Amino acid sequence: MSSPALPTASALDTGRLLLGVFLPTVAKGPIIRRPWAVALAARLDLDTRAVGIVRTIHAKYPTGPLLLKVPLRKQAIVLAPEDANALLAASPEPFSPASSEKKAALSHFQPHNVLLSRGPVRTVRRALQEQVLDTDHPVHHLADRFVPVVEEEMRQLLAEAARGGSLPWDDFLDAWYRVVRRVVFGDHARDDKDLTAMIIRLRKDGNWAFLRPKRRKVRAAFLRRVADELADAEPGSLAAVMAAAPKGDGAEPAEQVPQWLFAFDPAGMATFRALTVFATHPEAMAAARREADADTSGRRFLPYLRASILESLRLWPTTPMILRQSTRPVEWADGTMPADCGVLLYAPYFHRDDRHLRDAHGFSPERWLTDEDDGWPLVPFSDGPVVCPGKQLVLLLTSAALASVVGDHDPRVERGQHLDPSHALPGTLDNYSVVLSVSPRS
């Protein structure tokens, strides 16, 4: 006797999810953000509306996961927290992160990356990533090299901001890219904007996934550049650690590096957004400064500032859609999910659930320093066995950047969205429109 199928949304409710949740999220850019779309989402409050749509659908279909009526594709969405946790805990098997959509997008610049891999070769590539990125350690073994890089670039950025009178997003991003290139490839790559431009071009193509042909010559040239960096890796860089690490069959080391360049980009966005919140939230700024002033770790381990990055990512996730794909039929409590079924976890729905989270729409880094939300799917870096292997390294670099700014300077918001600690924070924070001013700390 065959098992019952999972609940299925009506065509109307499927359309509401596609038009109100999926389309606005994809329009903003799944691989690299489109500033005009982020601005539009902020102006129309589309992300808050999307969370409301998912809440309404969940109330109508309380059991799940929920299958959608999508042509030419088996697709489901998880709506209950226990289903979200089960999905992530059962990755990569039977829920592979190598979904069809992700393959189409990321293959524009890293077709053999661990994220797109399955089976034994995925195990080899994941192990290599974890070894190089020190996944299991809060402080990377090259922290003594990386933290000064962050501090140097933030000092230069702040000096330029003082001379120019303001600190817009574009200037912060330029400084952040310098940090990324030095951490990944070494000091010689600090000003190699051409390398960054190549991956940006390919990532823009990735936004279109299936709909844009691959620039195979550009991709090949980019991956050759990465391979050359690994062949002549500068000591004290991630490239040097990668070059020296033992590699199993099919490791494809050059194909694992682009993900670092990709992932560090939204990390900079989360940092700038956290600075914007500090500039408008005196209590959070005071807590951040107390930690920076009392730090004895050399800015290697700053729990409150790390929690501030996590809170920035909770409020405004840079990966709002976590995708999986079933590798075989999977039994759930309410029915069977077919093989090759895409599964969507819409993170903002869980991150902004004011029915279960304290201060769901406020800035509360303290939640990450306690166990108050344990078991709830707060997933800024995904979770489970395929949690982002660079999570701890990202938190190291971003918290050091925050400390470098707030420790000695007063940021203020000159232009951009109004953030008020006494009101709910917006569903979208348009970092592209934010201009900060910085002055010596009073």
C-alpha positions as CSV (number, residue, x, y, z in Angstrom):
1,M,0.0,0.0,0.0
2,S,1.5,3.3,-1.0
3,S,2.0,6.1,1.4
4,P,-0.2,9.3,1.2
5,A,1.2,12.3,-0.6
6,L,2.1,15.4,1.3
7,P,-0.4,18.2,1.5
8,T,-0.6,20.2,-1.7
9,A,-1.2,24.0,-2.0
10,S,-4.0,25.1,-4.3
11,A,-3.0,26.8,-7.6
12,L,-4.0,30.2,-6.1
13,D,-1.9,29.7,-2.9
14,T,1.0,28.5,-5.0
15,G,0.7,31.6,-7.1
16,R,0.7,33.8,-3.9
17,L,3.9,32.2,-2.8
18,L,5.6,32.5,-6.2
19,L,4.6,36.1,-6.8
20,G,4.8,37.4,-3.2
21,V,7.8,35.4,-1.8
22,F,9.9,33.8,-4.5
23,L,9.8,36.5,-7.2
24,P,10.8,39.5,-5.0
25,T,13.6,37.4,-3.4
26,V,15.0,36.3,-6.8
27,A,14.6,39.8,-8.2
28,K,16.9,41.2,-5.5
29,G,19.6,38.8,-6.8
30,P,20.2,35.3,-5.4
31,I,23.9,35.4,-6.2
32,I,24.8,39.1,-6.2
33,R,22.3,41.8,-5.2
34,R,20.7,44.2,-7.7
35,P,20.7,47.6,-5.9
36,W,17.6,48.8,-7.7
37,A,15.6,45.7,-6.6
38,V,16.8,46.1,-3.0
39,A,15.7,49.7,-3.0
40,L,12.3,48.7,-4.4
41,A,11.9,46.0,-1.8
42,A,12.7,48.5,1.0
43,R,10.4,51.1,-0.4
44,L,7.4,48.7,-0.8
45,D,8.3,46.6,2.3
46,L,8.2,43.5,0.2
47,D,10.1,41.3,2.6
48,T,7.7,42.0,5.4
49,R,4.8,41.3,3.1
50,A,6.5,38.0,2.1
51,V,6.7,36.9,5.7
52,G,3.0,37.7,6.1
53,I,2.1,35.6,3.0
54,V,4.0,32.6,4.3
55,R,2.3,33.0,7.7
56,T,-1.1,33.0,6.1
57,I,-0.3,30.0,4.0
58,H,1.0,28.1,7.0
59,A,-2.2,28.8,8.9
60,K,-4.1,27.3,6.1
61,Y,-1.9,24.3,5.7
62,P,-0.7,23.6,9.3
63,T,0.9,20.2,8.4
64,G,3.7,19.7,5.9
65,P,6.0,20.1,4.2
66,L,3.7,21.7,1.6
67,L,3.9,20.7,-2.0
68,L,3.4,23.4,-4.6
69,K,1.6,23.2,-7.9
70,V,4.5,24.2,-10.1
71,P,4.8,23.1,-13.7
72,L,7.7,21.0,-14.8
73,R,9.1,20.9,-11.2
74,K,8.4,19.0,-8.0
75,Q,8.7,21.7,-5.3
76,A,7.9,21.9,-1.6
77,I,8.2,24.5,1.1
78,V,8.8,23.8,4.8
79,L,6.6,25.8,7.1
80,A,6.9,24.3,10.6
81,P,10.1,24.8,12.7
82,E,10.4,21.1,13.4
83,D,10.3,20.4,9.6
84,A,12.9,23.0,9.0
85,N,15.3,21.5,11.6
86,A,14.7,18.0,10.2
87,L,15.4,19.2,6.7
88,L,18.8,20.7,7.7
89,A,19.7,17.8,9.9
90,A,19.1,15.4,7.0
91,S,21.4,17.2,4.6
92,P,23.3,16.2,2.4
93,E,21.4,12.9,2.3
94,P,18.6,12.6,1.6
95,F,18.3,16.4,1.2
96,S,21.2,17.5,-1.0
97,P,22.2,21.2,-1.1
98,A,23.0,20.6,-4.8
99,S,19.5,21.6,-6.0
100,S,18.8,22.1,-9.7
101,E,18.5,25.9,-9.2
102,K,21.7,26.2,-7.3
103,K,23.6,24.2,-9.9
104,A,22.3,26.4,-12.6
105,A,23.3,29.6,-10.8
106,L,26.7,28.6,-9.3
107,S,28.0,26.7,-12.3
108,H,28.5,30.0,-14.0
109,F,31.7,30.4,-11.9
110,Q,32.3,27.2,-9.8
111,P,30.8,24.2,-11.4
112,H,32.7,21.7,-9.3
113,N,32.4,23.3,-6.0
114,V,31.4,21.3,-2.9
115,L,27.9,23.0,-2.9
116,L,27.1,21.4,-6.2
117,S,28.6,18.0,-5.4
118,R,27.1,14.7,-4.2
119,G,28.4,11.4,-3.0
120,P,32.0,10.5,-2.2
121,V,33.4,13.5,-4.1
122,R,31.4,15.9,-1.9
123,T,32.9,14.3,1.2
124,V,36.4,14.9,-0.2
125,R,35.6,18.6,-1.0
126,R,33.9,19.3,2.2
127,A,36.8,17.9,4.2
128,L,39.2,20.1,2.3
129,Q,37.0,23.2,2.9
130,E,36.7,22.4,6.6
131,Q,40.5,21.9,7.0
132,V,41.4,25.2,5.3
133,L,38.7,27.3,7.0
134,D,39.2,25.8,10.4
135,T,35.5,25.1,10.6
136,D,35.6,23.7,14.1
137,H,37.5,26.5,15.7
138,P,36.2,29.9,16.7
139,V,39.6,31.5,16.0
140,H,41.3,30.6,12.8
141,H,44.9,29.5,13.1
142,L,45.9,32.4,10.9
143,A,44.0,35.0,13.0
144,D,47.3,36.7,14.0
145,R,47.8,37.4,10.3
146,F,44.1,38.1,9.3
147,V,43.0,40.5,12.1
148,P,45.8,43.1,11.4
149,V,44.8,43.0,7.8
150,V,41.2,44.0,8.8
151,E,42.5,46.7,11.1
152,E,44.8,48.2,8.5
153,E,42.1,48.4,5.9
154,M,39.5,49.8,8.3
155,R,42.0,52.5,9.4
156,Q,42.6,53.5,5.8
157,L,38.9,53.5,5.1
158,L,38.2,55.7,8.2
159,A,40.9,58.1,7.3
160,E,39.5,58.5,3.8
161,A,36.0,58.9,5.2
162,A,37.3,61.7,7.5
163,R,38.9,63.5,4.6
164,G,35.8,63.1,2.4
165,G,33.3,63.7,5.1
166,S,31.2,60.6,4.6
167,L,31.3,56.8,4.4
168,P,29.0,55.4,1.7
169,W,28.4,51.7,1.1
170,D,30.6,51.6,-2.1
171,D,33.6,52.9,-0.2
172,F,33.1,50.3,2.6
173,L,32.7,47.6,0.0
174,D,36.0,48.5,-1.7
175,A,37.8,48.3,1.6
176,W,36.1,45.0,2.4
177,Y,37.2,43.5,-1.0
178,R,40.8,44.5,-0.2
179,V,40.4,42.5,3.1
180,V,39.0,39.5,1.2
181,R,41.7,39.5,-1.4
182,R,44.5,39.7,1.2
183,V,43.0,37.0,3.4
184,V,42.3,34.6,0.5
185,F,45.4,35.3,-1.7
186,G,47.8,37.5,0.3
187,D,49.0,41.1,0.3
188,H,50.1,41.0,-3.3
189,A,46.4,40.7,-4.3
190,R,45.3,43.7,-2.3
191,D,44.6,45.9,-5.4
192,D,43.8,43.2,-7.9
193,K,40.4,44.6,-8.8
194,D,40.4,42.8,-12.1
195,L,40.1,39.4,-10.3
196,T,37.2,40.7,-8.2
197,A,35.6,42.2,-11.4
198,M,35.8,38.8,-13.1
199,I,33.8,37.0,-10.4
200,I,31.3,39.8,-10.1
201,R,30.7,39.5,-13.8
202,L,30.1,35.8,-13.5
203,R,28.0,36.1,-10.4
204,K,25.7,38.6,-12.3
205,D,25.3,35.9,-14.9
206,G,24.5,33.4,-12.1
207,N,21.6,35.6,-11.0
208,W,19.9,34.4,-14.2
209,A,20.7,30.8,-13.6
210,F,19.2,28.7,-16.5
211,L,18.3,31.8,-18.5
212,R,21.7,33.1,-19.4
213,P,24.4,31.2,-21.3
214,K,27.7,30.6,-19.5
215,R,30.7,32.7,-20.4
216,R,32.9,29.7,-20.6
217,K,36.0,31.6,-21.7
218,V,35.6,34.1,-18.8
219,R,35.0,31.3,-16.3
220,A,38.0,29.4,-17.6
221,A,40.2,32.5,-17.4
222,F,39.0,33.2,-13.9
223,L,39.6,29.7,-12.7
224,R,43.1,29.7,-14.2
225,R,43.8,32.9,-12.2
226,V,42.7,31.1,-9.0
227,A,44.8,28.0,-9.9
228,D,47.9,30.2,-10.5
229,E,47.4,31.8,-7.1
230,L,47.3,28.3,-5.5
231,A,50.4,27.3,-7.4
232,D,52.4,30.2,-6.1
233,A,50.5,30.8,-2.9
234,E,51.6,33.6,-0.5
235,P,52.4,32.4,3.0
236,G,49.8,33.5,5.5
237,S,46.9,33.2,3.1
238,L,44.0,30.8,2.8
239,A,45.5,29.9,-0.6
240,A,48.7,28.8,1.1
241,V,46.7,26.6,3.5
242,M,44.8,25.2,0.6
243,A,48.0,24.5,-1.4
244,A,49.6,22.6,1.5
245,A,46.5,20.6,2.5
246,P,46.3,16.9,1.6
247,K,43.7,16.4,-1.1
248,G,41.6,13.4,-2.0
249,D,40.6,12.3,-5.4
250,G,38.3,14.8,-7.1
251,A,39.1,17.6,-4.7
252,E,39.3,20.3,-7.4
253,P,41.0,22.8,-5.1
254,A,40.7,25.8,-7.5
255,E,37.0,25.2,-7.7
256,Q,36.6,25.5,-4.0
257,V,38.1,29.0,-3.7
258,P,35.5,31.0,-5.6
259,Q,32.9,30.3,-2.9
260,W,35.1,32.1,-0.4
261,L,35.1,35.2,-2.6
262,F,31.4,34.9,-3.1
263,A,30.5,34.3,0.6
264,F,32.7,37.1,2.0
265,D,30.7,39.6,-0.1
266,P,27.5,39.3,1.9
267,A,29.6,39.2,5.0
268,G,30.6,42.8,4.3
269,M,26.9,43.7,3.8
270,A,26.1,42.3,7.2
271,T,28.9,44.3,8.7
272,F,27.8,47.6,7.2
273,R,24.2,46.9,8.2
274,A,25.4,46.2,11.8
275,L,27.3,49.5,11.8
276,T,24.1,51.3,10.6
277,V,22.2,49.8,13.5
278,F,24.9,50.8,16.0
279,A,24.8,54.3,14.6
280,T,21.1,54.5,15.5
281,H,20.9,52.3,18.6
282,P,22.8,53.8,21.6
283,E,22.4,50.8,23.9
284,A,23.8,48.4,21.3
285,M,26.7,50.8,20.6
286,A,27.5,51.1,24.3
287,A,27.6,47.3,24.6
288,A,29.8,47.0,21.6
289,R,32.2,49.6,22.9
290,R,32.4,48.0,26.3
291,E,33.5,44.8,24.7
292,A,36.0,46.5,22.4
293,D,37.5,48.5,25.2
294,A,37.8,45.5,27.5
295,D,39.1,43.1,24.9
296,T,42.2,41.1,25.8
297,S,42.0,38.7,22.8
298,G,43.6,41.1,20.3
299,R,40.1,41.3,18.6
300,R,40.3,37.5,17.9
301,F,37.2,36.6,19.9
302,L,34.5,39.3,20.5
303,P,31.3,37.5,21.5
304,Y,29.0,40.5,21.5
305,L,30.2,41.8,18.1
306,R,30.0,38.3,16.6
307,A,26.5,38.1,17.9
308,S,25.8,41.5,16.3
309,I,26.7,40.1,12.9
310,L,24.5,37.1,13.6
311,E,21.7,39.4,14.5
312,S,22.2,41.5,11.4
313,L,21.9,38.3,9.4
314,R,18.8,37.2,11.3
315,L,17.1,40.5,10.6
316,W,18.3,40.8,7.0
317,P,19.5,37.3,5.8
318,T,21.8,37.4,2.9
319,T,20.7,33.9,2.0
320,P,16.9,34.2,2.6
321,M,16.1,31.0,0.5
322,I,17.9,27.9,1.7
323,L,17.5,25.2,-1.0
324,R,17.6,21.4,-0.9
325,Q,16.6,18.6,-3.2
326,S,15.5,15.2,-2.2
327,T,17.7,12.4,-3.5
328,R,15.0,9.7,-3.0
329,P,11.5,9.5,-1.7
330,V,11.3,10.7,1.9
331,E,8.7,9.8,4.5
332,W,7.4,12.7,6.6
333,A,4.7,12.4,9.3
334,D,2.1,13.7,6.9
335,G,3.0,11.9,3.7
336,T,5.8,11.1,1.2
337,M,7.9,13.6,-0.6
338,P,9.0,12.3,-4.0
339,A,12.5,12.0,-5.2
340,D,14.1,15.0,-7.0
341,C,11.8,17.4,-5.2
342,G,13.1,20.8,-4.5
343,V,12.6,22.0,-0.9
344,L,12.6,25.7,0.1
345,L,13.2,27.0,3.6
346,Y,12.4,30.7,3.6
347,A,14.6,31.9,6.5
348,P,12.8,35.3,7.1
349,Y,9.6,33.5,8.1
350,F,11.4,31.9,11.0
351,H,13.8,34.8,11.8
352,R,10.9,37.3,12.1
353,D,8.3,35.2,13.9
354,D,7.1,37.5,16.7
355,R,4.8,34.8,18.0
356,H,7.8,32.7,19.2
357,L,10.8,35.0,19.3
358,R,11.4,37.8,21.8
359,D,12.0,41.1,20.1
360,A,11.7,39.5,16.7
361,H,11.8,42.8,14.9
362,G,14.4,44.5,17.1
363,F,18.2,44.3,17.4
364,S,19.0,41.9,20.2
365,P,22.5,40.3,19.9
366,E,22.1,38.9,23.4
367,R,19.8,36.2,22.0
368,W,22.9,34.6,20.4
369,L,24.7,34.5,23.7
370,T,22.1,32.5,25.6
371,D,20.1,29.3,24.9
372,E,16.7,31.2,24.7
373,D,16.1,30.3,21.1
374,D,17.7,26.9,21.0
375,G,15.8,24.6,18.7
376,W,14.3,27.4,16.7
377,P,15.5,27.6,13.1
378,L,17.6,30.7,13.2
379,V,19.9,29.9,10.3
380,P,22.0,32.8,9.1
381,F,24.7,30.3,8.0
382,S,22.4,27.4,7.3
383,D,22.7,24.6,9.9
384,G,23.3,20.9,10.3
385,P,26.0,18.9,8.6
386,V,26.2,21.3,5.7
387,V,26.4,24.5,7.8
388,C,28.6,27.1,6.1
389,P,32.2,25.9,6.7
390,G,33.5,29.5,6.8
391,K,31.1,30.6,9.5
392,Q,33.7,31.1,12.3
393,L,36.2,32.8,9.9
394,V,33.5,35.2,8.7
395,L,32.6,36.0,12.3
396,L,36.3,36.6,13.1
397,L,36.8,39.1,10.3
398,T,33.5,40.9,10.6
399,S,33.7,41.4,14.3
400,A,37.2,42.7,14.0
401,A,36.0,45.2,11.4
402,L,33.2,46.3,13.7
403,A,35.6,46.8,16.6
404,S,38.0,48.8,14.4
405,V,35.2,51.3,13.6
406,V,33.2,51.6,16.9
407,G,36.3,51.4,19.1
408,D,37.6,54.8,18.1
409,H,34.9,56.4,16.0
410,D,31.3,57.7,16.2
411,P,29.3,56.6,13.2
412,R,26.2,58.5,12.3
413,V,23.6,58.0,9.6
414,E,23.7,60.9,7.1
415,R,21.3,59.4,4.6
416,G,19.3,56.2,4.3
417,Q,16.4,54.4,6.0
418,H,15.3,55.7,9.4
419,L,16.0,53.1,12.1
420,D,14.4,53.7,15.4
421,P,15.2,51.4,18.4
422,S,11.7,52.0,19.8
423,H,10.1,50.7,16.6
424,A,10.2,47.5,14.6
425,L,13.2,47.4,12.2
426,P,12.3,47.2,8.5
427,G,12.0,43.9,6.7
428,T,14.6,45.2,4.2
429,L,17.6,47.4,5.0
430,D,18.9,49.0,1.8
431,N,22.6,49.3,2.5
432,Y,23.2,50.7,-1.0
433,S,21.4,54.0,0.0
434,V,23.1,54.3,3.4
435,V,25.7,57.0,3.9
436,L,27.5,57.1,7.3
437,S,29.6,59.9,8.7
438,V,32.4,59.0,11.1
439,S,34.2,61.3,13.5
440,P,36.7,60.5,16.3
441,R,35.0,59.0,19.3
442,S,34.0,61.6,21.9
